[in-house]
Amino acid sequence: MSEAIKKTQEMLAKHHRDGAAFAQMMKETFESRFNDTFWALWEEKIAPHLSGSATVLDLGTGPGLFLRALVERYPNIKAYGVECAPYMLDAVESLPDNAKIITSDLHDPHLPLDDNSVDAAVASVVLHEMHQPVKTLLEIQRCLKPGGVFYILDWVRAPLDVYLENSDVKPFDRATPAEALEDLFVHFIEHNRFGREDLEFMLRNTGYDILESTPLLEGRQARILAVKQK
């Protein structure tokens, strides 16, 4: 195992605090993240771009539940997930034969996929965890077919007061422990790494056109649909 992937694993473990508990939370919240609204958007904006035997790539796939959901909806699909956190890989249950997980570091991925071979890619709440997502954007662009769609949902930069509105921690209460404040503000920094416009800028400069860029949750999240330039 390379030193680079070890560094990323250590960063993710620190970011997620309790890895096993976080993996379990990802399982429990899967239905809320990939809900009817998501699948309606998928059918409208992404499904029309899928070929008869499509290949779909899920970045930061975690326990792999999205791969299973894809195969259930599209039995002929090839579903690949990318993950490197050991506690996420440990949480993966049995997958169908046409769903596989690639262990790779998204900071510098070298995926065993051919150029122009992927119909669609998904990055759900992934890019904000990365020190830099440029290598990932370039690698996905390489793998996508011309016109292939890249779906991104992520936390983006927001003012502190907006971010704190949804926190259980009372930051200005004298009784709030210093440890709780540190955890709160470390998460604030991590979730505010990139703005929606930053993601658009990086996408345009790595070979994509923006189909849609929508602010969500009072600007704390963004949903972006990009397409590989033909």
C-alpha angles and dihedrals in degrees: 000000000000124000089239094060090044088054091051092048090052091049092050093047089053092045094049095041099199104033098192092048091048092051089051090049090052088056093047094048097042094101092051093051097042095039134145091284091056094047092047088054090046092053092047103041109019110025093065088062094054119104123220092268098028128184117217126188124206115197118211089009094178110187090000099244092138090057090055092047091051094051091048090055097038110029093183095053127110108223121193126184126195119213139147106173107110094215090054092049090048089054094055112111124202113308130203117264092256094054119077138168122225115206105220141137109247091207087073110003124183102185121196091235129114124248113271093009105116123083098194140000131202130203109179113183093335113107095063088065093059128091087215128359097190096102089050093050091050094047093049090048089054092051098043121092115241103279092020115147129239116199117199128183116174151143111268137188116296135165115274094245091054091047093050094052090082098042124109090206117093100218098187097046110108089218094060109111118244090236091059091049092050092050091048095051094042088056090046090056093046093049092046097052096111134022123220089254090051091057091048090050093051092046093051090050094050098053108279137119117215114240097175137000114184128176114222136186094026090310097309092111134036133203115204130181114194131177129209110254113251 
